[in-house]
Amino acid sequence: MRAPTTPRKSDRSTTAKAPPKRPAKAIANLAAAKAAARRRKRDALTREEIEAIFFRFHQVEPEPKGELESVNAYTLLVAVALSAQATDVGVNKATRALFKIADTPEKMVALGEEALIGHIKTIGLFRTKAKNVIALSQRLIAEHGGEVPADREALETLPGVGRKTANVVLNMAFGVPTIAVDTHLFRVANRTGLAAGKTPLAVELGLEKVVPDAYRLHAHHWLILHGRYVCKAAKPDCPRCLIADICRFEHKTPA
């Protein structure tokens, strides 16, 4: 009988290998994360805790303001439309001179797309935004007598205007208690447990259900500013957070 031979190197390389075992620490971390997620889901914020969150925001800043500069409802609409994928600081630098010469739809159309580009070329996507601003200005003149409509559906028909932009304009220009969800607010709502959601709309609708009426008008400004300056994406400043004792965020930054 022929003795068994040792597999050649090429044979050994094709031999099926058992899948690597996941380290015990990784398994423990995964289990802990899942347990924490279940705990957060069960341990929802109470009505008293939600009231306390907005009471504290109100105590620190009774009437928070948006950081975009504008002189009327029309320039606010333009500024918010320009702010998509851009910073408020960058938009303000570009629009200060622009709004001195074009603060109405009629003046903006007269200025023209190429001249508008000259004013906003430091803002991301400036060519598309310039085209939209001229188009929405023309639409306002043709369909709304040059006035910004105080209606979400009408606003959302304008070029370059989505739900968030419409909500900001309704809130700041017309005093409607809308909630505009940007990346900062989305993060804060999910971290704190105020309104967990996978989409901006889900978060918006969730907040509408839980924010007390007395705080509804300024709710989105408080949450946006909190996310921008305290509950930051990469490293939240938990030691400086005035709602840290209520917040459901598990991975708080140590003092």
Backbone hydrogen bonds in HBPLUS format (Angstrom, degrees):
<---DONOR---> <-ACCEPTOR-->    atom                        ^
c    i                          cat <-CA-CA->   ^        H-A-AA   ^      H-
h    n   atom  resd res      DA  || num        DHA   H-A  angle D-A-AA Bond
n    s   type  num  typ     dist DA aas  dist angle  dist       angle   num
A0011-ASP N   A0008-ARG O   2.90 MM   3  5.11 121.7  2.25 100.6 116.1     1
A0012-ARG N   A0008-ARG O   2.92 MM   4  6.31 159.0  1.97 156.8 163.1     2
A0013-SER N   A0009-LYS O   3.05 MM   4  6.26 146.9  2.16 144.2 152.4     3
A0014-THR N   A0011-ASP O   3.12 MM   3  5.51 144.9  2.25 106.3 116.0     4
A0015-THR N   A0012-ARG O   3.17 MM   3  5.19 156.8  2.23 101.6 108.8     5
A0026-ALA N   A0023-PRO O   3.06 MM   3  5.33 119.1  2.44 102.1 116.4     6
A0027-ILE N   A0023-PRO O   3.10 MM   4  6.48 157.4  2.15 153.6 160.2     7
A0028-ALA N   A0024-ALA O   2.91 MM   4  6.15 158.5  1.95 149.1 155.1     8
A0029-ASN N   A0025-LYS O   2.85 MM   4  6.09 156.0  1.91 147.4 154.2     9
A0030-LEU N   A0026-ALA O   2.91 MM   4  6.09 158.3  1.96 147.3 153.0    10
A0031-ALA N   A0027-ILE O   2.93 MM   4  6.14 161.3  1.96 149.8 154.9    11
A0032-ALA N   A0028-ALA O   2.86 MM   4  6.06 154.8  1.93 146.4 153.7    12
A0033-ALA N   A0029-ASN O   2.89 MM   4  6.10 154.5  1.95 146.5 153.4    13
A0034-LYS N   A0030-LEU O   2.97 MM   4  6.22 158.6  2.01 149.2 154.8    14
A0035-ALA N   A0031-ALA O   2.91 MM   4  6.09 156.0  1.97 145.7 152.8    15
A0036-ALA N   A0032-ALA O   2.85 MM   4  6.05 154.3  1.91 146.1 153.3    16
A0037-ALA N   A0033-ALA O   2.95 MM   4  6.17 155.2  2.01 145.1 151.7    17
A0038-ARG N   A0034-LYS O   2.99 MM   4  6.26 158.3  2.03 147.4 152.9    18
A0039-ARG N   A0035-ALA O   2.88 MM   4  6.08 151.5  1.97 144.1 152.7    19
A0040-ARG N   A0036-ALA O   2.85 MM   4  6.11 158.6  1.90 151.7 156.7    20
A0041-LYS N   A0037-ALA O   3.04 MM   4  6.23 156.8  2.09 145.4 151.6    21
A0042-ARG N   A0038-ARG O   2.99 MM   4  6.22 155.4  2.05 145.9 152.2    22
A0043-ASP N   A0039-ARG O   2.76 MM   4  5.85 162.9  1.79 152.8 158.5    23
A0044-ALA N   A0042-ARG O   3.02 MM   2  5.76 135.5  2.23 102.3  90.0    24
A0050-ILE N   A0046-THR O   3.02 MM   4  6.31 161.1  2.05 153.9 158.5    25
A0051-GLU N   A0047-ARG O   2.97 MM   4  6.14 160.5  2.01 146.1 151.7    26
A0052-ALA N   A0048-GLU O   2.94 MM   4  6.15 150.5  2.03 140.6 148.9    27
A0053-ILE N   A0049-GLU O   2.95 MM   4  6.25 151.3  2.03 148.7 155.8    28
A0054-PHE N   A0050-ILE O   3.29 MM   4  6.63 167.1  2.31 156.9 156.7    29
A0055-PHE N   A0051-GLU O   2.91 MM   4  6.02 147.5  2.02 146.0 156.4    30
A0056-ARG N   A0052-ALA O   2.98 MM   4  6.09 158.4  2.02 148.6 152.8    31
A0057-PHE N   A0053-ILE O   3.13 MM   4  6.47 160.6  2.17 146.3 151.6    32
A0058-HIS N   A0054-PHE O   2.93 MM   4  6.01 160.1  1.97 143.1 148.8    33
A0059-GLN N   A0055-PHE O   2.90 MM   4  6.14 148.0  2.00 144.0 152.9    34
A0060-VAL N   A0056-ARG O   3.17 MM   4  6.43 152.2  2.25 149.6 155.4    35
A0061-GLU N   A0057-PHE O   2.94 MM   4  6.13 165.5  1.97 156.3 160.7    36
A0076-LEU N   A0072-ASN O   2.97 MM   4  6.17 150.2  2.06 151.4 160.6    37
A0077-LEU N   A0073-ALA O   3.00 MM   4  6.19 157.6  2.05 144.3 149.8    38
A0078-VAL N   A0074-TYR O   3.01 MM   4  6.36 159.9  2.05 151.6 156.6    39
A0079-ALA N   A0075-THR O   2.86 MM   4  5.96 162.8  1.89 144.1 149.3    40
A0080-VAL N   A0076-LEU O   2.91 MM   4  6.11 164.4  1.94 156.3 159.6    41
A0081-ALA N   A0077-LEU O   3.03 MM   4  6.18 159.0  2.07 146.3 152.5    42
A0082-LEU N   A0078-VAL O   2.90 MM   4  6.14 149.8  1.99 149.6 158.2    43
A0083-SER N   A0079-ALA O   3.03 MM   4  6.16 128.6  2.30 137.9 151.3    44
A0083-SER N   A0080-VAL O   3.13 MM   3  5.02 133.9  2.36  93.1 106.0    45
A0086-ALA N   A0083-SER O   2.98 MM   3  4.91 138.0  2.16 137.6 125.9    46
A0091-VAL N   A0087-THR O   3.03 MM   4  6.33 159.1  2.07 151.0 156.8    47
A0092-ASN N   A0088-ASP O   2.88 MM   4  6.05 164.7  1.90 153.2 157.3    48
A0093-LYS N   A0089-VAL O   3.11 MM   4  6.35 156.5  2.17 147.8 153.5    49
A0094-ALA N   A0090-GLY O   3.25 MM   4  6.48 149.3  2.35 140.7 148.3    50
A0094-ALA N   A0091-VAL O   3.09 MM   3  5.19 120.0  2.46  97.2 112.1    51
A0095-THR N   A0091-VAL O   2.91 MM   4  6.09 148.6  2.00 153.9 163.4    52
A0096-ARG N   A0092-ASN O   3.15 MM   4  5.98 139.4  2.33 149.0 152.9    53
A0099-PHE N   A0095-THR O   2.83 MM   4  5.74 174.6  1.83 153.9 153.8    54
A0100-LYS N   A0097-ALA O   3.25 MM   3  5.35 143.5  2.39  99.2 109.7    55
A0101-ILE N   A0098-LEU O   3.08 MM   3  5.67 148.4  2.19 113.0 121.3    56
A0102-ALA N   A0098-LEU O   2.88 MM   4  5.93 135.2  2.08 148.0 161.8    57
A0108-MET N   A0104-THR O   3.02 MM   4  6.24 153.3  2.09 152.0 160.0    58
A0109-VAL N   A0105-PRO O   2.97 MM   4  6.18 160.2  2.01 152.5 156.8    59
A0110-ALA N   A0106-GLU O   3.01 MM   4  6.22 157.1  2.07 144.4 151.3    60
A0111-LEU N   A0107-LYS O   2.90 MM   4  6.08 141.0  2.05 137.8 148.3    61
A0112-GLY N   A0108-MET O   3.18 MM   4  6.54 153.5  2.25 146.6 151.8    62
A0116-LEU N   A0112-GLY O   3.02 MM   4  6.16 152.1  2.10 146.3 155.0    63
A0117-ILE N   A0113-GLU O   2.92 MM   4  6.18 153.5  1.99 149.0 155.8    64
A0118-GLY N   A0114-GLU O   3.22 MM   4  6.55 146.6  2.34 139.5 147.5    65
A0119-HIS N   A0116-LEU O   2.93 MM   3  5.24 136.0  2.12 105.0 117.3    66
A0120-ILE N   A0116-LEU O   3.12 MM   4  6.46 146.6  2.24 150.2 160.0    67
A0121-LYS N   A0117-ILE O   2.96 MM   4  5.42 111.9  2.43 155.1 159.1    68
A0123-ILE N   A0120-ILE O   2.96 MM   3  5.60 166.6  1.97 124.5 128.2    69
A0129-LYS N   A0125-LEU O   3.01 MM   4  6.17 164.8  2.03 158.7 163.6    70
A0130-ALA N   A0126-PHE O   2.85 MM   4  5.89 151.1  1.93 142.1 149.4    71
A0131-LYS N   A0127-ARG O   3.09 MM   4  6.30 160.7  2.13 146.8 151.6    72
A0132-ASN N   A0128-THR O   3.00 MM   4  6.27 156.4  2.06 147.2 153.8    73
A0133-VAL N   A0129-LYS O   2.88 MM   4  6.07 158.3  1.92 149.6 155.3    74
A0134-ILE N   A0130-ALA O   3.10 MM   4  6.29 166.4  2.12 152.1 154.8    75
A0135-ALA N   A0131-LYS O   3.02 MM   4  6.17 159.3  2.06 144.3 150.8    76
A0136-LEU N   A0132-ASN O   2.76 MM   4  5.93 162.1  1.79 155.6 159.8    77
A0137-SER N   A0133-VAL O   3.01 MM   4  6.03 148.7  2.11 139.9 148.6    78
A0138-GLN N   A0134-ILE O   3.00 MM   4  6.24 156.5  2.06 147.7 153.6    79
A0139-ARG N   A0135-ALA O   3.00 MM   4  6.23 151.9  2.08 143.5 151.5    80
A0140-LEU N   A0136-LEU O   2.91 MM   4  6.11 152.1  1.99 142.9 150.1    81
A0141-ILE N   A0137-SER O   3.07 MM   4  6.35 156.1  2.13 147.3 153.2    82
A0142-ALA N   A0138-GLN O   2.94 MM   4  6.13 164.9  1.96 149.7 154.0    83
A0143-GLU N   A0139-ARG O   2.84 MM   4  5.74 160.3  1.88 150.5 155.4    84
A0144-HIS N   A0140-LEU O   2.89 MM   4  4.92 143.5  2.02 125.1 133.6    85
A0146-GLY N   A0140-LEU O   2.84 MM   6  4.86 164.4  1.87 123.9 120.1    86
A0147-GLU N   A0144-HIS O   3.05 MM   3  5.52 165.9  2.07 117.2 121.7    87
A0155-LEU N   A0151-ASP O   2.97 MM   4  6.17 159.2  2.02 153.1 159.5    88
A0156-GLU N   A0152-ARG O   2.90 MM   4  6.12 157.3  1.95 155.5 161.3    89
A0157-THR N   A0154-ALA O   3.23 MM   3  5.41 152.8  2.30 101.8 109.9    90
A0158-LEU N   A0155-LEU O   3.05 MM   3  5.58 160.0  2.09 114.6 121.0    91
A0161-VAL N   A0158-LEU O   3.17 MM   3  5.57 153.0  2.25 140.0 136.4    92
A0166-ALA N   A0162-GLY O   2.98 MM   4  6.17 164.7  2.00 154.4 159.3    93
A0167-ASN N   A0163-ARG O   2.86 MM   4  6.05 157.5  1.91 150.9 156.9    94
A0168-VAL N   A0164-LYS O   3.00 MM   4  6.28 156.4  2.06 152.0 157.8    95
A0169-VAL N   A0165-THR O   3.07 MM   4  6.31 167.5  2.09 155.4 158.1    96
A0170-LEU N   A0166-ALA O   2.94 MM   4  6.12 166.1  1.96 152.9 157.1    97
A0171-ASN N   A0167-ASN O   2.94 MM   4  6.02 156.4  2.00 144.2 150.8    98
A0172-MET N   A0168-VAL O   2.85 MM   4  5.97 178.1  1.85 160.3 160.8    99
A0173-ALA N   A0169-VAL O   2.85 MM   4  5.37 154.6  1.92 140.2 148.7   100
A0174-PHE N   A0170-LEU O   3.19 MM   4  5.10 138.6  2.37 112.4 123.5   101
A0176-VAL N   A0170-LEU O   3.01 MM   6  5.40 172.3  2.02 133.0 131.2   102
A0175-GLY N   A0171-ASN O   3.10 MM   4  4.73 129.6  2.37 115.1 120.7   103
A0178-THR N   A0176-VAL O   2.72 MM   2  5.64 140.8  1.87 108.7  96.8   104
A0186-PHE N   A0182-ASP O   2.93 MM   4  6.01 162.7  1.96 155.1 160.7   105
A0187-ARG N   A0183-THR O   3.10 MM   4  6.18 155.5  2.16 138.7 144.4   106
A0188-VAL N   A0184-HIS O   3.02 MM   4  6.30 167.3  2.04 155.2 158.2   107
A0189-ALA N   A0185-LEU O   2.87 MM   4  5.97 169.3  1.88 158.2 161.1   108
A0190-ASN N   A0186-PHE O   3.22 MM   4  6.32 155.1  2.29 141.0 147.1   109
A0191-ARG N   A0187-ARG O   2.89 MM   4  6.04 166.3  1.91 156.0 160.4   110
A0192-THR N   A0188-VAL O   2.95 MM   4  5.84 169.1  1.96 151.2 154.7   111
A0195-ALA N   A0189-ALA O   3.16 MM   6  5.06 172.4  2.17 123.6 125.5   112
A0248-ARG N   A0192-THR O   3.08 MM  56  4.88 152.4  2.16 107.2 115.3   113
A0203-VAL N   A0199-THR O   3.08 MM   4  6.42 157.4  2.14 154.1 160.2   114
A0204-GLU N   A0200-PRO O   2.85 MM   4  6.07 162.9  1.88 152.0 157.2   115
A0205-LEU N   A0201-LEU O   2.92 MM   4  6.11 171.2  1.92 156.9 158.1   116
A0206-GLY N   A0202-ALA O   2.92 MM   4  6.00 147.7  2.03 138.1 147.9   117
A0207-LEU N   A0203-VAL O   2.87 MM   4  6.09 159.5  1.91 155.5 159.7   118
A0208-GLU N   A0204-GLU O   3.01 MM   4  6.26 154.0  2.08 147.8 155.3   119
A0209-LYS N   A0206-GLY O   3.18 MM   3  5.35 136.6  2.38  97.9 109.4   120
A0210-VAL N   A0207-LEU O   3.05 MM   3  5.22 131.6  2.29 100.7 113.5   121
A0211-VAL N   A0207-LEU O   2.90 MM   4  5.68 167.8  1.91 164.3 163.0   122
A0215-TYR N   A0212-PRO O   2.96 MM   3  5.61 154.4  2.02 120.2 127.7   123
A0216-ARG N   A0213-ASP O   3.23 MM   3  5.08 161.6  2.26 103.7 109.2   124
A0219-ALA N   A0215-TYR O   3.07 MM   4  5.81 119.1  2.46 148.1 164.5   125
A0219-ALA N   A0216-ARG O   3.40 MM   3  5.13 150.2  2.50  95.3 103.7   126
A0221-HIS N   A0218-HIS O   3.13 MM   3  5.44 122.1  2.48 105.6 120.0   127
A0222-TRP N   A0218-HIS O   3.09 MM   4  6.37 166.9  2.10 165.1 168.7   128
A0223-LEU N   A0219-ALA O   3.08 MM   4  6.30 167.0  2.10 155.2 158.6   129
A0224-ILE N   A0220-HIS O   2.93 MM   4  5.93 157.5  1.98 142.3 148.8   130
A0225-LEU N   A0221-HIS O   2.98 MM   4  6.02 173.5  1.99 153.8 156.0   131
A0226-HIS N   A0222-TRP O   2.94 MM   4  6.00 149.9  2.03 141.5 150.6   132
A0227-GLY N   A0223-LEU O   2.97 MM   4  6.12 154.3  2.04 142.4 148.9   133
A0228-ARG N   A0224-ILE O   2.88 MM   4  6.10 146.4  1.99 146.7 157.0   134
A0229-TYR N   A0225-LEU O   3.03 MM   4  6.07 157.7  2.08 148.5 152.1   135
A0230-VAL N   A0226-HIS O   2.88 MM   4  5.24 148.9  1.97 136.3 144.4   136
A0231-CYS N   A0226-HIS O   2.73 MM   5  5.90 158.0  1.78 145.9 151.6   137
A0237-ASP N   A0230-VAL O   2.74 MM   7  5.13 170.7  1.74 157.1 156.2   138
A0240-ARG N   A0237-ASP O   3.01 MM   3  5.64 144.0  2.14 116.4 126.2   139
A0241-CYS N   A0238-CYS O   3.02 MM   3  4.92 161.1  2.06 106.7 112.7   140
A0246-ILE N   A0243-ILE O   3.00 MM   3  5.42 150.3  2.09 112.0 121.1   141
A0247-CYS N   A0243-ILE O   2.93 MM   4  6.05 156.3  1.98 159.4 167.3   142
